[in-house]
Amino acid sequence: MTREFANENDANRYVLRDGDTLLATVDYASNGHAVSFTRAFTNPQFRGQGIAAQIVEYAVDDVESSSDLRIIPMCWYVGEWFDKHPERAGLLSR
């Protein structure tokens, strides 16, 4: 199978799938000036494989490349991801 990332705009979430299997999601809400990443979730059977970091990186990259929005990390995992990637801190809402 092949892993595919997608932004499911209608569901306000980024997803990572392997074929028909949902591996991970990042839920978000946008207010027009910023996007809040409200929850990162990895299917329990796939935890511990770095999948959450992959989907968060994809989501951050997508926001950066497709908008001028800033990111508000409402989810603890997304906050930790930014702590580990200080070079991306310019994308955070202040």
Order of alpha helices (4+ residues) and beta strands (2+ residues): beta-beta-beta-beta-alpha-beta-alpha
